[in-house]
Amino acid sequence: GGTPIPTNTDGEAVFEGLEKQEYAYTVTKAGYKGKSGKVDLTAGDQTVSETLERDLASVTFTVLAGGKALAEAIVTVGSATMPTNAEGKAVFEGFEKQEYVYTVAKAGYKGKSSKVNLTAGDQAVTVELEKSLAHASFAVLAGGKPLAGASIAMGGVTVQTNAEGKAILEGFEKSEYDYTVTKAGYKSASGRVNLTAGDQTVSVVLEKQEAPTPVESVVLRQVTVRPNPATTELYVDNATDVERLWVASVSGVELLRRENPRGEQTLRVSLAGFAEGAYVLVVESRGERRALRFVVRH
């Protein structure tokens, strides 16, 4: 009922000169749970022992990625570190009630850092991690010049180069990927790009695919094409002996190729995407070739 007295180095505090009656008392210290009680001095001097418990707090972290629990994320609070469980949770207990800096990290994800204030007691913190992604920028050239319309396939995604011969494949996890670059009339090119260190730039040079020089064949003289001029389709008749055929521009650049493994009598060739003009159809059998000219008109 009087003035508070702090305990000494021995944890003792002595109140003297009190009247012989009952008194209520409290024992408090920052960072500890306080205690209250009563002491009865009617019979004379008394000794009271109290044990204070630390007033600690806990913080529960829930780590998500794409709205789902993320296991094995490393959570650090102060000097304590632990991984999240299968439910994406990590519980830190026995912390003094104060403010702490925390970090959450996992390979393949962007880490996060912030603060949690435990002065008011236990806290729950939810952290959403985003995948750490990378992109590959391709520059495709042919003859030293940008090549537009080249197809680049990588990781199940296919894009085409723009007028500057460039294309960007975005949103890839940081790993290694195989890629293939193709365009009609050019030899394809393949390679591997490593995105583990982040964004990468890849330069690819395509070489023109030259069509073989046709050699007249007696066996293939019966092969004919129709209609000529053609619009969207070309039919190759008497093609039983034709093993393969290809269409080339008059300058010799191969544009299309197909096989005839079943020895079909008539083969249909799609001319979709062909511009108006003259072309050469080359048929081949047993190493012999024959060239037939045809025209596309729309």
Protein Blocks (a to p, Z undefined) as FASTA:
>chain_A
ZZcddddfkopacdehiacdddddddddehiacddddddfknoccddddddddddddddd
dddeehiacehiacdehjbccdddfkopacdehiacdddddddddehiacddddddfkno
ccddddddddddddddddddeehiacehiacdeehiacdddfkopacdehiacddddddd
ddehiacddddddfknoccdddddddddddddddddfklmmpccdddddfkbccdehklm
pmbdcdddfkopafbdcddfkopabdcddfehiacddddddddeehiacdddddddZZ
